[in-house]
């Protein structure tokens, strides 16, 4: 009986050894990689007023040498606009510094003189309200000799498009 017990013990050890070898040789299941989370999208910010394409109309009209000042544009090109007898004349600005908070324009016209506009934005982002002032600026018009023909501070409303 001792022999049967020993054989049974050896058989169990042999089965255990075989199972142990099989367990060691069996490859581990692949570890599923965690999916990469999608990148966090930055909240969409509205465009800056300084980048808006359109026209800025003055709070009140004024006339210099028979020309009525009708406003200015910053984008896509900087220019000032004057009207006379139903027609408008655009004067290109040779100097235009525009930042997110302020701007400076200098525009020369042989008939009118030099127009400078120094302004700041009252609203940082483009507004959908077309009746609200978005810019305050000092407009100065000088003749060819450098004499000031007009100088005043005004607020301006923005109109999209040209």
C-alpha positions, 0 to 999 in steps of 0.5 A, spaced: 500 500 500 505 504 501 507 503 494 500 505 491 501 511 495 507 513 493 505 512 485 499 516 487 503 521 490 508 521 484 503 521 479 500 528 482 507 531 482 508 529 475 501 532 473 502 538 477 509 539 474 506 538 467 500 543 469 506 548 471 510 548 465 504 549 461 502 555 465 509 558 464 509 556 457 502 559 455 503 567 453 499 572 457 493 575 454 494 581 451 493 587 455 488 592 452 491 599 451 486 604 454 484 609 448 487 615 448 482 621 450 480 626 445 484 632 445 481 637 450 478 642 445 479 650 447 472 653 447 471 657 441 472 664 442 469 670 438 473 674 433 476 680 435 473 687 433 480 689 431 480 683 426 473 684 423 472 686 416 467 692 415 466 700 416 466 704 422 461 710 422 462 716 426 457 718 432 456 725 428 457 727 421 462 733 420 465 736 414 472 738 412 473 743 406 466 741 403 468 733 404 463 730 409 467 724 413 463 718 413 468 713 417 473 709 416 475 701 415 481 697 418 480 690 415 481 688 410 485 695 408 485 701 412 482 707 409 478 713 411 472 715 407 469 722 405 463 724 401 461 729 396 455 730 392 453 723 393 459 720 391 464 717 396 472 717 396 476 712 399 483 715 402 488 709 403 492 709 409 499 709 409 500 708 416 496 703 420 498 700 426 492 695 429 492 691 435 487 688 439 486 694 444 487 700 440 489 703 433 493 708 429 491 710 422 495 716 418 492 717 411 494 722 406 490 725 400 492 731 396 486 735 396 484 734 403 490 733 407 492 728 412 487 724 416 490 721 423 485 717 427 487 714 434 482 710 437 481 704 442 476 699 442 470 699 447 469 692 446 474 686 445 470 681 441 465 683 435 458 684 437 452 683 433 449 689 436 450 694 430 447 700 434 452 700 440 459 704 439 465 699 439 470 704 438 472 711 441 477 715 437 480 722 436 480 724 428 485 730 426 485 733 419 491 737 417 491 741 411 498 741 407 501 746 411 500 742 417 494 747 420 489 743 424 482 743 420 478 739 424 480 735 431 475 731 435 473 725 439 467 721 437 465 714 438 464 709 432 459 704 430 461 698 426 458 695 420 459 689 417 462 688 410 464 695 406 
